[in-house]
Amino acid sequence: MAVLAPNGQEVPGLALADCLPITEDSLDHQVVWKYGRALNPNQHGRLRLRFVLQQAALFSFWIE
């Protein structure tokens, strides 16, 4: 998953290349980026998310 700024550019440290892949089925999996970076909507303001899936389906997501 990549986190995008309002202009469509990836947020440094939260880019697709920085996201650790999810390789298992899960109903409660946390997305993790390298170097312990985390998504903080209060810090980054308005954001967009880009999900990239291979042989998978996304049922739902939420942000806490």
N, C-alpha and C positions, 0 to 999 in steps of 0.2 A: 504494500500500500504506500502511496506517496501522498504527502500533504502539500497542497498547492496554495499559494498566496492568491489574493483576488485577481492578480494580473495573469494567473495561469502558470507562473514559474514555481518550481519545486522549492519548498522551504529548506534551507541548508540544514543538513543533519537529519531531516525527515523525508529524504528523497527515496524513490523506489530502490535505488542501488544500496541505500543504507538500511532498508527494512529486512529483518531476518525472515526467511520464508516459513510459512506454516505448512507442514507436511502431514498433518493428521486431521481426522474428523474431530470436531469439537463443537459444543454448544456454548462454551464459555472460554474462548481463547483470547488472550491479550496480545495485541500487536506490539512488537518490540523492535526498536531500531538499534543499530550499533552504537556503542559508546554511551549507552544508557539514556539516550535522548527520549523524550516523551512528548506526546501531544498535550498542549495546555491551551484550550480555547480562550481562556481569560488573558493569557499572555500574547497570543498571536492574533487575536481578533477574528474577523470573518475569514474562514478558510474553505477550501474545497478538498475533497478526497478523491484519489484515483485508485481504484482496485484493479489489480491485474491477476487474472485467474487462468490456470492451466489445468484442464480436465477437472474442473470444479464448478460448484455453484454456490453463490452467496445467498443465504436465506434472509438474514437480517444483520444489523449491526447497531451498536449504541456507543455513546461516548460518556464516560464518567469523569 
